Amino acid sequence: MNRRSWVRLDNASNVFLAARSEVDPKVFRISAELDHEVDPDVLQMALDTTYDHYPLYRAVLRRGIFWYYLQDSELRPRVVAESQHTCAPIYQADRRTLLFRVVHHRRRIVLEVFHALSDGTGALWFLTDLVSAYVRLRSPGQQLITTEQIGVASVTPFDPGQLAGRRPDPEAGIAETAENPAQYLSDDSFAQYFRLTRRQRRDERNAEPFLEAPPAPTPPEPRGFGRIVGASTSRVHRVRGTRTPDNRPRAVELTLPAEEALTLARAAGVSLTVYLTALFFDSIRRSAGDLGAERTLSASIPVNLRQFFPSTSARNFFATVRVEHTYGDDPEDLDAVCRSLDRQFRPQVTSEALQRRLRRFVRFERALALRVVPRPLKDLLLGLVNRASNRGLTVAVSNLGRVALPETVNAHVERMLFHVSAVRPQFCAISHAGRLVVTFTSPFTETGYIREFARRLSENGVEVSVAAARVTEPELADEPSPEASR
């Protein structure tokens, strides 16, 4: 009998397992919308080819006494027509199944992933290779340069790299590329970059202190484990509403010209992610009418660590930073909110700041006292910490950046889309071929703040198209398909 390879989960993935719930099963979706109806037979052939180049995606999740681990398997994925609501649960503790699914509906190729397996960047690499293989098989006469030949798909972030002093050329499409795009089960970039040896820890303790410039204002930093997970010390405003009937997320897609959105962000002197976050805050404030005593709005923003610490691993390799803004009695313009958030965001997304924080996290995870705690108790503790952290967040924001596919593939892809299951209102952004798609997800049926968000963009001369998924019983009764209706 062949012995299966296995590896412990990275630190971020353990949190996803402890935090998953019926409302938020920790699943995210990345889609490519083509210029034609998807051929499922060709897509299955493309999936078979792509799957063989991604050993990580062959993994199943197993439970040990003290930890979870990924184990190699011989399972093969099957392409299916969409029949469930978006971001339906994938991981089932009592079943040995793959941790992703490939779905097709009309013109969309959809990849849904359980977040404990991979992050958005790693999943995007898989999807772009899948779409490239599909186009090559469907049009065999084309001389298609695949991502396997040129490295992983080109992904130009809108801002974190810029904020770190490495401004990408918006025309060139700077990417995190690799000579070999295959993603291995054992690749753990957290351990590679942030787990110190005993000698390194001793040298760090004995290092000479040095004077630093006064840091820019950031949200108050809590103590204990809250310092590691980024919990809030403020009483923040939390959006409330009517839960969807069967816990499906309310998904609303906004499509707009990417360059026009970037122009607004540049005029405010901030990155696109910061601008959209500020607009999100302002839309919530306006739609609420009165924030009452809870005048602080806070957001969690993930940062792709591959921009600072080179890695070709498709496993989770990101950190989150938190920004907040407290509204006063007098009206504040959007530019003032942008500047407030920017002053907090910039100092948190440098390699030095990220390294300090993540080394703390890894030290905590590797502490002997925690390592000997049985896994069910770890799940309970991490779940409690996650719920405490959630109480200090208003929204979550994720910007996957600009995707540049091989030229032959670009001709057949009209839009890229990205969103996640949600325990709170949030949006995900992704850009391709000049189109920026901002997808809001929420566990609530109400969409007032989304209407306000779209209205504010329209007032600034940005043309916005909207598509919303049906979630209420009257809406579902009229729904002809699982696809979002336009």
Disulfide bonds with the S-S distance in Angstrom:
none
